[in-house]
């Protein structure tokens, strides 16, 4: 089930359980997973893309292992707010993924997530090689943390 509204996504999630954040690239998929209480996003790994079925098999094995209850895909929106080919590709990935899992799926505006990831790694004084290795799943962590913060705000607004 694909939900475009974060509040609707929050409403169907169980009270606890991890969320996975994905930063979809043409060659890689960065993956981050939250804690069960959904307060902290942790970058986990980068999947080197091969074929959709192989990529999703790896992803769904991880979601099962980590008890993930929902998926957040970074949506690459242009700086002017429009959606280009990369957004369309992400939406197509979500539609195909939806056919293979019962996990709810939502999107999060990922503008500048890679820039923020790069900046954080520069501040951590990581080498260029190490930054290249970590960039995708650190970006996924930033995407997921944005959703976690929003869900926390929605929870406080309800209570």
N, C-alpha and C positions, 0 to 999 in steps of 0.2 A: 504494500500500500504506500503510495507516494503522497505525502502531505506537503503543501507548499507554505503553509502557515505554521510558525513555530508553536503557537498556542495550541493548535489542533494536534500537532505532533506530541506536545507535552501531555495533552489530555488523554491520549491513548496508551501512554507508557505506564508500565507498572511502577509502583512507588520507588523501588530500588532496582538496580541492574545497570551494568555498564553500557555506555554508548561508544560507538566507533566513529571516528572522523576520518574522512578520506580526501586526500589531495590527488586528484586524477591528472596525470600528465600523459603525454603521448607515449613515453617510454617507461614510465614508472607510476606506481600508486603508493603514495605516502599514507601510512596508517598510524593513527593514534587511538588510544583507548582510555576511557575514564575509569575512575574507581567506581565501586558499586553504588556509592552515595551521590555520584555525579558532581563532585566538586572540583576535581583536578584532572586535566587531560595530560596523558603521558605519551610522548612519541614512542612508537614501538618498533616499526620496521618499514622498509621500502620494498615493495614487490616489483621486480623487474617484469614488465609486461611481455607476454608471449602471445597467447590467444585468449579471447574473452573467457572461454570455458575453463581454461587452466587458471587464469587470474582469479576468477570467481571461486573456483574450487579452493584455492589457497586462502582467499579472503573468508569464505564461509567456514572453513576449518578453524581459522583463528577466532571467528565470532562465537563458535560453539565452545571452544576451549576457554575463552575469556568470559563466557556467560553474557554476551552482548544482547541487549534488548531493543536496540534501535541504531540506525545508520544515518550519518550526516555527511553529505557530499558537498565539498566546496564548489560553489558555482562561480565560474570566472566571468564576472560582469565587467564590462568596459567602464572606464572612468567616467564616461558620460551617462552611465546607467543603462546603456543598451546591451543587448545580448548578441554575441557574434558566434562564429562557428564552434569555438571551444565550449560555449554554454550549451549549444545544441548537442554537441558530442557528449557532454556530461548528462544532459537530460535523456539522451538515447541509452547511455550506460545504465542509468537508473531504471528506465523502462524494461530493459533486458534483465537487470538484476532482480527486479520486482517479480518476474516470472519464476525465479529460482529460490526465493526466500519469503517467509511470512513476516520478516522483520519490517517494521515501519521505516520508511526512508524520507528524509527531508533534505532541503538544501540550505546552505549558508553562504552569504556573499563573501567571497574569498579575496576581494580586492585588497591588495597590499600584504596578504598573508606571507607570501614568499619574501617580500621586502623585509617584513618584520622578523621573519625567521633568519634571514641573512644578517640583519642588524644584531639580533640577539647572539648569534654565533660569533660575530666579529667582536662583540663586547666580551664574550667568553674567551677570546683570543685563540680560537681554533684555527688550525692551518687551512689553507685553501682546499687541500685534498679532503680533509675531514669535513669541512663545510659542505662540499659537493656530495659526500656520502650521506650526510644527515639532513640536507635541505628539505627533501620531500616529506619526510615524516615529522620534522619540526614544524613545517607549514601545516600539516594535518593537525598537529597539536594546537596550533594557534586557531585554526578553523573550529576545532572541537571546543576549545576553551571559550570561544565566543558564544557558542550555543549553550554551554554549561552556565555561563554567566547570565544569559538571557533566561534560561529555565529557572535559575535561582531567583531572578527578579520576578518572573511570572508567579512563582510559588509564594513569594512574600506578598505580592499584590493580592493573591487569593486569600491569604490567611491573615 
